[in-house]
Amino acid sequence: MTQGLKPYFGRKETGVEWLEEVPAHWEVRRLKSVCSQYALYGANMTANSYSPTGVRFIRTTDITEDGRLKAGGVFLPEELIREYLLTDGDILISRSGTIGRSFLYDAKKHGKCAYAGYLVRFVSDRDILPEYLVFFTKTHEFGDFLRLHAISSTIDNVNGEKYANSPIPLPPLPEQTAITRFLNHTDNRIQRYIRAKQKLLILLEEQKQAIIHEAVTGQIDIRTGESYPAYKPSGVEWLGDVPKHWEVRKLGQTGRFSKGVGGNKEDEMPEGVPCVRYGDLYTSHTNFIHRSRSCVSRLKATEYAPIKFGDILFAASGETIDEIGKSAVNLLTSDAVCGGDVILLRLRCPFDARYMGYVTNCRPVTTQKSIMGRGITVMHIYASHLKYVAIPLPPLSEQTAIAKYLDKVTNDIDTAITRTGRQIELLEEYRTRLTGDVVTGKLDVREAVAEFPDKVNALEPPTCSRRPDRGDRV
């Protein structure tokens, strides 16, 4: 996609540490200086105000990482949020939690919408393309700005005024239009590749879950490949019948639950004591923790909950019902700890830890955990709920045999899942880098856009009425 693209001739220093240089004829302006309205906070409404119909109420959790609006959502009566209604081309940026996540409102596509308090609204001037501004918020350069200005406590925060003062590289309007056309065109192509990989990921995960489900619920005897000779009712609606000689127990009967402690991201370092956080659990495609994604110093590790080999860790919170309760068995052989928002189950004998890793994420168990979830913007599950989750338990020798069987038959699928996930990461990284190179003027796309198909070039720039300069250049 970058073949034939060349850098601009003539560049100048911006005076901004994380922005470096831009083409000599570009400006660098504060975001607020290119907006007719800026840093407008959304409405703070409780879940009690939601209604089955009305105006869609956009929250931070309704916006995907790549800036799209998720299906579903919540609604409010229009009279409650009339002053927070969006107009075509409005930009929303998250100021808390997933800071920097941006969204461009399209009235035809999204219908009538209002926005919530953790989002900040910006209305660009008529001579500024809002799409161009949104593309800038998806670059590594904007990410560097966020890291410099985030206020880290339990969650990151960047207030509206800091966003308003963010430096923005600003080309003339015709170049904004060319850049927007180019990035829309390439973004659509990259997104098609990503969607294809995501569909493959879903199919692989479904195949893996089907294999696990058959084995841990006793639908097949993995020793013979056939059904067991006799079954009995499990007493659990989502589990159905289980082999006659199996037990069905509550998780609370298998060990002792406790809560993780600690969780400041600033504690993270490349080396030290492995630290498992709740996000590591629901973003993982495996049921086991073989290595940690982050570490903390030995001194800081004393502020976290220690974990042992064979402990089961559950994600206590997440953005969706599917994320909460996602579990993994700790197979780290060294000292390790877990942070807050992690629930720890320390097993008593006789249970096979690897079998428990598979069964605690099988479909009937996942269904039980999802029903126990609580929350609106963020979902939570508690140890007091998890201890009542029912699981099928064969004799210990069969637990071990089932775990070994699943290790073997799911290994190739896990490899394919990991490889596909990595391909998606590389595509997303490529898109981010390409967007940054184009929006900051490292690559000149004007000639490339001129050669695009007519349907791409049919896009017209907005009718402009340049307002007086505020003199607010960086």
C-alpha positions in Angstrom: 0.0 0.0 0.0 3.0 2.3 0.5 4.6 1.4 -2.8 5.5 4.6 -4.7 4.8 6.9 -1.7 7.6 9.5 -1.1 8.4 11.8 1.7 7.6 15.5 1.5 10.4 17.8 0.3 11.2 20.4 3.0 10.5 19.7 6.6 10.6 21.8 9.8 10.9 21.1 13.5 7.7 21.3 15.5 9.1 22.0 18.9 7.0 19.2 20.2 9.1 16.3 21.7 6.8 13.5 20.5 5.9 15.0 17.1 9.4 15.9 15.8 9.1 17.2 12.2 6.3 18.0 9.8 6.3 19.3 6.1 7.5 22.9 6.0 4.1 24.2 4.7 2.1 22.5 7.4 1.0 24.2 10.7 1.0 22.7 14.2 -2.0 23.9 16.1 -3.7 23.1 19.4 -6.8 20.9 19.0 -9.0 23.6 20.6 -7.8 26.1 18.0 -9.3 24.0 15.1 -12.6 23.5 16.9 -15.7 25.7 17.2 -16.5 23.9 20.4 -14.2 21.8 22.5 -13.8 19.8 25.7 -17.6 19.3 26.2 -18.2 16.7 28.9 -21.1 14.2 28.5 -24.0 13.5 30.7 -23.7 11.5 34.0 -26.7 9.2 34.0 -27.3 6.2 36.2 -28.5 2.8 34.9 -31.9 3.5 36.6 -32.6 6.1 33.9 -32.1 3.7 31.0 -35.2 2.9 28.9 -36.0 0.2 26.2 -36.2 2.9 23.5 -35.3 6.5 22.9 -31.9 8.1 22.2 -28.9 5.9 22.1 -26.6 6.8 25.0 -22.9 6.2 24.0 -20.5 5.2 26.7 -16.8 4.5 26.5 -17.5 0.8 26.6 -19.7 1.1 23.5 -16.8 2.2 21.3 -14.4 -0.4 19.9 -10.7 0.0 19.9 -10.7 1.0 16.2 -13.4 3.6 16.7 -16.5 1.8 15.7 -19.8 1.7 17.6 -20.7 -1.6 19.1 -24.1 -3.2 18.4 -26.8 -2.9 21.0 -26.2 -0.3 23.7 -28.5 1.5 26.1 -31.1 4.2 25.6 -32.5 7.3 27.4 -35.6 9.4 27.0 -34.7 12.4 24.8 -35.9 15.0 27.3 -33.2 13.8 29.8 -30.3 14.3 27.5 -31.4 16.9 25.0 -28.4 19.2 25.6 -26.0 16.2 25.0 -27.3 15.3 21.6 -24.6 14.8 18.9 -24.5 16.5 15.5 -23.0 15.1 12.4 -19.2 15.1 12.4 -18.8 15.4 16.2 -15.7 13.8 17.7 -15.8 11.9 21.0 -12.7 11.0 22.9 -12.6 8.8 26.1 -11.1 10.6 29.1 -11.0 7.7 31.6 -10.2 4.0 31.5 -9.5 3.3 27.9 -8.2 6.8 27.4 -7.8 8.2 23.9 -10.4 5.9 22.3 -12.0 8.1 19.7 -15.3 8.0 17.7 -16.6 10.0 14.8 -20.4 10.5 14.9 -22.3 9.9 11.6 -26.0 10.9 11.9 -27.1 8.7 9.0 -25.2 5.6 10.2 -25.7 5.9 13.9 -29.1 7.6 14.3 -29.9 10.0 17.1 -27.3 9.7 19.9 -26.1 11.4 23.1 -22.9 10.8 25.0 -21.9 9.9 28.5 -19.7 11.7 31.1 -16.4 9.8 30.5 -16.4 11.0 26.9 -15.4 14.5 25.8 -16.9 16.1 22.7 -15.1 18.2 20.1 -16.7 20.0 17.2 -14.3 20.9 14.4 -14.3 24.1 12.4 -16.0 24.0 9.0 -12.6 24.3 7.3 -11.2 21.2 9.2 -12.1 17.6 8.3 -13.2 15.9 11.5 -12.1 12.5 9.9 -8.5 13.9 9.6 -8.5 14.8 13.3 -9.9 11.3 14.3 -7.2 9.6 12.2 -4.6 11.6 14.2 -6.0 10.2 17.5 -5.2 6.7 16.2 -1.5 7.2 15.8 1.5 6.3 18.0 2.3 10.0 18.2 -1.1 10.7 19.9 -0.5 7.7 22.1 2.8 9.3 23.2 0.9 12.5 24.1 -1.5 10.4 26.2 1.3 8.6 28.1 2.9 12.0 29.0 -0.4 13.4 30.3 -2.2 10.4 31.8 -3.0 10.7 35.5 -2.5 7.2 36.8 -4.4 6.0 39.9 -6.6 3.0 39.8 -7.4 3.9 36.2 -5.9 6.3 33.7 -7.4 9.8 33.2 -6.8 12.6 30.7 -9.2 15.5 31.2 -10.8 17.5 28.4 -8.6 20.5 28.8 -5.5 18.4 28.2 -7.0 17.0 25.1 -7.9 20.5 23.9 -4.3 21.5 24.3 -2.9 18.6 22.3 -0.7 19.7 19.4 -2.1 18.6 16.0 -0.2 18.6 12.7 -2.4 20.5 10.3 -1.9 20.4 6.5 -4.0 22.7 4.1 -7.5 21.5 3.5 -6.9 19.9 0.1 -4.2 17.7 1.7 -6.5 16.9 4.6 -8.9 15.6 2.0 -6.3 13.6 0.2 -5.0 12.1 3.4 -8.6 11.2 4.6 -9.4 9.6 1.2 -6.1 7.6 1.2 -6.6 6.4 4.8 -10.2 5.5 4.3 -9.3 3.5 1.3 -6.4 1.6 2.9 -8.2 1.2 6.2 -11.1 -0.5 4.5 -8.7 -2.9 2.8 -6.8 -3.7 6.0 -10.0 -4.1 7.9 -11.2 -6.7 5.4 -8.0 -8.7 6.0 -8.5 -8.4 9.8 -12.1 -9.5 9.6 -11.1 -12.6 7.7 -8.5 -13.4 10.3 -11.0 -12.8 13.1 -13.6 -15.1 11.5 -10.9 -17.8 11.3 -10.0 -17.1 15.0 -13.7 -17.7 16.0 -13.9 -20.9 14.0 -10.7 -22.2 15.6 -11.9 -21.3 19.1 -15.3 -23.0 18.4 -13.6 -26.1 17.2 -11.4 -26.2 20.3 -14.3 -25.5 22.7 -16.4 -28.3 21.1 -13.5 -30.8 21.7 -13.1 -29.7 25.3 -16.8 -29.8 25.9 -17.2 -33.4 24.7 -14.3 -34.6 26.9 -14.9 -32.7 30.2 -18.7 -33.3 30.2 -18.3 -37.0 29.5 -20.1 -37.0 26.1 -17.3 -39.3 24.9 -14.9 -41.6 26.7 -11.5 -40.4 25.5 -10.1 -43.9 26.1 -12.5 -45.6 23.6 -13.7 -42.7 21.5 -17.3 -43.8 22.3 -20.0 -42.9 24.8 -19.8 -44.1 28.4 -22.0 -47.2 29.1 -24.3 -45.4 31.6 -25.2 -41.8 32.4 -27.1 -39.9 35.2 -28.7 -36.5 35.5 -26.2 -33.9 36.7 -28.8 -31.7 38.4 -27.4 -28.7 36.5 -29.5 -27.3 33.6 -26.6 -26.4 31.4 -24.7 -29.6 32.0 -27.2 -32.3 31.2 -26.3 -35.9 31.9 -22.9 -37.0 33.0 -21.3 -40.5 33.2 -22.8 -42.5 36.1 -19.6 -42.8 38.1 -18.7 -39.1 37.9 -19.5 -36.5 40.5 -20.8 -33.0 40.2 -19.4 -30.5 42.7 -19.4 -26.8 43.4 -16.1 -25.0 42.9 -16.2 -24.0 46.6 -15.8 -27.7 47.5 -12.6 -28.1 45.5 -10.5 -25.5 47.3 -10.2 -22.1 49.0 -11.0 -18.8 47.3 -9.2 -15.6 48.0 -8.8 -12.2 46.4 -5.8 -10.8 44.6 -4.3 -7.5 45.8 -2.3 -4.8 44.2 -2.6 -3.5 40.6 -0.7 -0.3 39.8 0.5 -0.4 36.2 3.4 1.8 37.2 4.9 -1.2 39.1 5.4 -3.1 35.8 9.0 -3.7 34.7 10.6 -6.0 32.0 12.2 -8.4 34.6 11.5 -9.4 38.2 8.7 -11.5 39.8 6.0 -12.6 37.3 2.7 -10.8 37.8 -0.6 -12.0 36.4 -3.3 -9.3 36.0 -7.0 -9.8 35.1 -6.5 -8.5 31.6 -4.0 -11.3 31.0 -6.7 -13.8 31.7 -9.5 -12.7 29.4 -7.2 -11.8 26.5 -5.5 -15.2 26.6 -6.5 -18.0 24.1 -5.2 -20.7 26.4 -6.4 -22.2 29.8 -2.9 -22.1 31.3 -0.3 -19.5 32.3 3.1 -20.7 31.1 4.7 -17.2 31.1 3.8 -13.8 32.4 3.3 -10.7 30.3 4.6 -8.4 33.0 6.8 -8.4 36.1 7.2 -6.4 39.3 10.2 -5.9 41.5 10.8 -8.2 44.4 10.1 -5.3 46.8 6.8 -4.4 45.0 5.8 -8.1 44.9 5.3 -8.1 48.6 2.3 -5.8 48.0 0.6 -8.4 45.7 -1.0 -11.7 46.4 1.4 -14.7 46.0 0.3 -17.6 43.7 1.5 -21.2 43.6 1.8 -23.7 40.8 -1.6 -25.2 40.1 -3.7 -22.2 41.4 -6.7 -21.3 39.3 -7.0 -17.5 38.6 -10.3 -15.9 37.6 -10.8 -12.5 36.0 -13.0 -10.6 38.5 -14.0 -7.8 36.0 -14.1 -7.0 32.3 -15.9 -4.9 29.7 -18.2 -7.7 28.6 -20.0 -10.7 30.1 -17.7 -13.0 28.2 -14.6 -11.6 29.9 -15.6 -12.0 33.5 -14.7 -15.2 35.2 -12.3 -16.2 32.4 -9.8 -18.5 34.2 -6.4 -20.0 33.7 -4.3 -22.4 35.8 -0.9 -21.1 36.9 1.8 -23.3 35.6 4.7 -20.9 36.4 7.4 -22.9 38.2 8.9 -19.7 39.8 7.6 -17.4 42.5 4.7 -15.3 41.1 2.0 -12.9 42.2 -1.4 -11.7 41.0 -2.9 -8.2 41.1 -6.3 -6.9 42.1 -9.4 -7.8 40.1 -8.1 -11.4 40.2 -9.8 -14.2 42.2 -7.6 -17.0 43.3 -8.7 -20.6 43.9 -6.2 -22.8 45.7 -7.1 -26.5 45.1 -7.2 -29.2 47.6 -6.2 -32.8 46.6 -7.3 -34.9 44.8 -7.8 -32.7 41.7 -5.8 -32.5 38.5 -4.9 -28.9 37.9 -4.8 -29.2 34.2 -8.2 -30.8 34.1 -9.5 -28.0 36.2 -8.0 -25.5 33.7 -10.1 -27.1 31.0 -13.3 -27.6 32.9 -13.5 -24.1 34.4 -13.7 -22.6 30.9 -16.0 -25.2 29.3 -19.4 -24.0 27.9 -21.7 -25.1 30.8 -19.3 -23.5 33.3 -19.0 -20.3 31.3 -22.8 -20.1 31.1 -23.1 -20.3 34.9 -20.4 -17.6 35.3 -22.1 -15.2 32.8 -25.4 -15.5 34.7 -23.6 -14.5 37.9 -22.0 -11.4 36.4 -23.1 -8.0 37.7 -22.6 -4.5 36.3 -23.5 -2.0 33.6 -20.4 -0.2 32.2 -18.0 -2.7 33.8 -18.9 -6.3 34.6 -17.9 -8.0 37.8 -18.0 -11.4 39.4 -17.2 -12.3 43.0 -15.8 -15.3 44.8 -19.1 -15.6 46.7 -20.6 -16.3 43.3 -17.9 -18.6 41.9 -18.0 -21.0 44.8 -21.5 -22.1 43.6 -20.4 -22.9 40.1 -21.0 -26.6 39.4 -18.4 -28.7 37.5 -18.3 -32.3 36.4 -15.6 -34.3 38.2 -14.5 -37.8 37.1 -12.1 -39.9 39.3 -8.6 -38.4 39.5 -7.1 -40.9 37.1 -9.7 -39.9 34.4 -9.1 -36.2 35.1 -5.4 -36.8 34.3 -6.2 -38.8 31.2 -8.7 -36.2 29.9 -6.1 -33.4 30.5 -3.4 -35.3 28.6 -5.8 -36.0 25.8 -6.9 -32.4 25.5 -3.3 -31.2 25.7 -2.5 -33.3 22.7 -5.6 -32.7 20.5 -5.8 -28.9 21.1 -2.1 -28.2 20.7 -2.3 -27.7 16.9 -5.4 -25.6 17.3 -3.7 -23.4 20.0 -0.7 -23.0 17.6 -3.1 -21.9 14.8 -4.9 -19.5 17.2 -1.7 -17.9 18.4 -0.4 -17.5 14.8 -3.7 -16.0 13.6 -3.8 -13.7 16.6 -0.3 -12.5 15.9 -1.2 -11.9 12.2 -4.1 -9.7 13.4 -1.7 -7.8 15.7 0.7 -7.2 12.9 -2.1 -5.9 10.6 -3.3 -3.6 13.3 0.2 -2.4 14.0 0.8 -1.8 10.3 -2.4 0.2 10.1 -1.4 2.4 13.1 2.1 3.0 11.7 0.8 3.8 8.2 -1.8 6.2 9.7 0.9 7.9 11.7 3.3 8.3 8.8 0.6 9.8 6.6 -1.0 12.1 9.2 2.3 13.5 10.4 3.6 14.1 6.8 6.3 11.4 6.6 4.6 10.1 3.5 3.0 12.2 0.7 -0.2 10.6 -0.6 -1.4 13.3 -3.0 -0.3 11.5 -6.2 -1.5 8.1 -5.0 -5.0 9.5 -4.3 -5.1 11.0 -7.8 -4.8 7.5 -9.2 -7.5 5.9 -7.0 -10.7 4.6 -8.7 -13.4 7.1 -9.4 -15.6 5.9 -6.6 -12.9 6.8 -4.1 -12.2 10.2 -5.7 -15.9 11.0 -5.7 -15.6 12.1 -2.1 -15.9 15.9 -1.9 -14.3 18.2 0.7 -16.7 20.2 2.9 -17.8 23.7 2.0 -15.3 25.9 3.8 -15.7 29.1 5.7 -12.5 29.7 7.4 -13.0 31.5 10.7 -10.5 34.1 12.1 -7.2 32.7 13.3 -7.2 32.5 17.1 -3.4 32.8 17.1 -3.2 29.6 19.1 -0.4 27.9 17.1 2.1 25.8 18.9 
